[in-house]
């Protein structure tokens, strides 16, 4: 019987936090009157590395169900596509 463990929940929560950070921080930043660039530069790479590590651990486990890690992988790929789009846009049109 396959179960859902804390690793699956952790990778799903991290992927949701990452996409919310990327999509909503620019909307919230003008109201906070703070510089949020350090949050982008620190949180995004650390979160991406943690997601990859937890995804590998979740997929290698034979006792763990793969439903939540697959959902987290899809969310992470969408997030990477958003990051790549804005990197391309910034490099070519700035």
C-alpha positions in Angstrom: 0.0 0.0 0.0 1.5 3.3 -1.1 1.1 6.2 1.3 1.6 10.0 1.1 4.4 11.1 3.4 5.7 14.4 4.6 8.1 14.6 1.6 5.2 14.8 -0.8 3.5 17.5 1.2 6.8 19.4 1.6 7.6 19.5 -2.1 4.0 20.5 -2.9 4.0 23.4 -0.4 7.4 24.6 -1.6 6.3 24.6 -5.2 3.2 26.5 -4.4 5.2 29.0 -2.3 7.6 29.5 -5.1 5.0 30.3 -7.7 3.1 32.6 -5.3 6.4 34.4 -4.5 7.1 35.0 -8.2 3.6 36.0 -9.2 2.4 38.0 -6.2 5.5 39.7 -4.8 5.6 42.4 -7.4 2.0 43.2 -6.6 2.6 43.5 -2.8 6.0 45.2 -2.9 4.8 48.8 -3.6 2.5 48.6 -0.6 5.3 47.4 1.7 7.8 50.1 0.7 10.7 47.6 0.9 13.2 46.3 -1.5 12.2 42.7 -2.4 15.1 41.9 -4.7 17.0 40.0 -2.0 13.9 37.8 -1.5 14.0 36.9 -5.2 17.8 36.3 -5.3 17.8 34.1 -2.2 14.4 32.4 -2.0 14.0 31.3 -5.6 17.3 29.4 -6.1 17.2 27.8 -2.6 13.6 26.8 -3.1 14.3 25.3 -6.5 17.2 23.2 -5.1 15.0 22.1 -2.2 12.2 21.1 -4.6 14.5 19.1 -6.8 16.0 17.3 -3.8 12.6 16.4 -2.4 11.3 15.4 -5.8 14.2 13.0 -6.2 13.6 11.6 -2.7 9.9 11.2 -3.3 10.2 9.5 -6.7 12.9 7.1 -5.4 10.8 5.9 -2.5 8.9 2.7 -3.4 6.4 3.1 -0.5 5.3 6.6 -1.4 2.5 7.5 -3.8 3.5 9.7 -6.7 0.4 11.8 -7.0 1.5 14.9 -5.1 5.1 14.9 -6.3 3.8 14.8 -9.9 1.5 17.7 -9.2 4.4 19.6 -7.6 6.6 18.8 -10.6 4.1 20.3 -13.0 3.8 23.4 -10.8 7.6 23.7 -10.7 7.9 23.3 -14.5 5.3 26.1 -15.0 7.4 28.2 -12.5 10.6 27.5 -14.5 8.8 28.5 -17.7 7.8 31.8 -16.1 11.3 32.4 -14.9 12.8 31.6 -18.3 10.3 33.8 -20.1 11.2 36.8 -18.0 14.9 36.1 -18.3 14.6 36.0 -22.1 12.4 39.1 -22.1 14.9 41.0 -19.8 17.9 39.9 -21.8 16.6 40.8 -25.2 14.4 43.8 -24.7 15.8 45.7 -21.7 
